[in-house]
């Protein structure tokens, strides 16, 4: 189906709007409209008639995934910088000068903290480097942060 045909079909527009409205409390209407248009364009280019899927189903899922991608993009844009994150996550004692690096070196796995907050490594990268799952890295990172909190509070 061509994009022009899809834009003129009221039923397809209703289906796309229904998929997008699931995200109305998390995305603005403009963002939802952009997701719908992106999904319509993608669906019109990639849909294959010989498959056993209806175009409307293909479109609905496309809008849903476009909205999810937009949510993820918004979360990344709103994320704090690493230094702000460290300052908020690990409160500093107001007394004496505490060297943060000295405290980080006392952690169980100081390389995790250093890679994550100073080199902006992703959980996936750190997991591949260590040969473990992302969840294991996330758990160890959280454990190290909690250790630092207990040392610095």
Secondary structure, DSSP 8 states (H G I E B T S, - for coil): --HHHHHH-HHHHHHHHHHHHTTTTTS-HHHHHHHHHHHHHHHHHH--TTSSS-HHHHHHHHHHHHHHHHHHHHHHHHS--HHHHHHHHS---SSS---HHHHHHTSTTHHHHHHHHHS---HHHHHHHHTS-HHHHHHHHHHHHHHHHHHH-
